[in-house]
Amino acid sequence: MVERQNRPPKPDQEVPGKKPENPPIFETPEVPRKPSFEDIFSDFVIQLGLGGTYEETQERLGLPELGENLSRRQKIKRKIVEKSLSATEKIRKPFIAAGSAVFVPLVERNIVKPIKPEYSEGFENAFMELAKDPSILFIIMSNHTGHADAAGTAVVSKQLTELANRVRPPENQFRGFMLTVAASIESAHQNIFLQQSIRRAKGVLYKRYHLPLGDYARKKDVEKYQIDPQTINRDFAEKTRNIMVGNDERIADGYAYYVEGTVEGGRRIKEGENKGQTKGTQKIDFGSYEPLIKRVQLRNHRKVVIITVSSDGASEILDPDQANIKPSRKAIMAVANPLPARKSLLIVKVGDPIFYSDIIKLIEEKTGKEATTEEIGDEIGRRISSGLPPEKRGYYK
C-alpha cells in the first residue's frame, strides 16, 4: 500500500496540542532487526586505522566535542527532541560520532562532488532569466528512494544558487533551498549514526551547497517516537514563512521536497515476474503541497516555479529494504577509495523550470475542466519519472 502524505501546518501558525501532519520525509520502515550501518561502519573505522579509545580517536582526528559551538537556544531545542539512549547506545555514541566525522567528508568527496546533474539545452539561460525576478519562488520537487537522494539535491541546490546569483544584485543574493527532513533523524530515534552524520553534514550542506535543513516533527514522529512537536514545528513554521515572505531572516529562497513522502520506490518487489526490481516512482499525493502553493500565490502575491528532479541510484547506496541505513558493498568501496571518484553512484536529471500556473493550464487544456489535486500530482509525477529509466518509473511508467 502506498504511504500517504499528510498536510503540513500553515507556515505562520502554531499547532499546540495538535498532532502535526506533514509529508513523511526520509521515512524509515519497520523491519526485523539486522546488522546496522553502525556495526558495519565501526569495522570500517578500524580498517582505516582509527581504532583505540574515544579520546585517542578524537585526538588523532583533531575533532572538537560535538555540539560545543551550539547556541543556548539550539542546545535547549536539541535536549527537547533527543531520545533517551540505552546504556549500550551511550557507550557507542562517542565512537559513532567520531566515525561519522570521518564518513561525511569521504561521502562528500567520493559521492557528492562527482555528481554531474543533467540539464536540458537552454536550461541555464531560462533559469537565470526567471531568477532575476525576486517575486518568483522556486520549488524543487524530487523522487525519493533513500537518504542518499540528499546528495543529489545538494548539488542541484548549489548549482542553481550560483546561477541565480550571476543575475541577482549583491544586496539580494539567492540563498538556496530549504530541504524538509524528519525530526526523528536529529533526535536519533531512527538511528544514532544518521543523527551524528546529519549533525556533521548540516553545516556543510548550508555553507557549501546552500541547502539548509528544516527539521519537522511528522505525525509518525509524534505517535511512534513521542517527540514533542511544539518547539520543533514552531521553528519550522517560522523558517517556512520567512522564505515565503522573503524577509531578511530567511535561511533560503526556495523549498525542496521529496514529494512521494516515502522511500517505497527504492524498495524491491518481493514476488512475481518483476521480483528483485525496484518499485519505482510512487503515485504523488499532492494534497500536502497545493494549499502551500496557493498561499504563496494568493496571500503573498508571488509566482511559483516548479523544478522537477529525477534521482537514480540512492537505493543502491543505502538500501531502504534494510531500514535505509545499511550501505551496499558498492557504496562502501566508493567511500573507502583513497582516490577522488570520477563518477558518482547517483545519476541526477533536472527538468525544465515551469510555472505552477502553466502546469494547471496544461492539465485543463487536456481535460477540458478544472484541474484536480490528483491530476496536478500526476502531472508532476510524470515529469519526475520521465528522467528515470523506464523500469524505475513505477506508477508513471
Helices and strands as residue ranges (DSSP letters): H 37-47, H 54-61, H 72-81, H 87-107, I 108-112, E 118-119, H 123-131, E 136-142, H 149-167, G 170-172, E 177-182, H 183-186, H 192-209, E 213-216, H 219-225, H 229-245, E 254-258, G 264-266, G 286-288, H 290-294, I 295-299, E 303-312, G 314-316, E 318-319, G 320-322, E 326-327, H 329-336, E 347-350, E 354-355, H 356-367, H 373-385, G 390-392, G 394-396
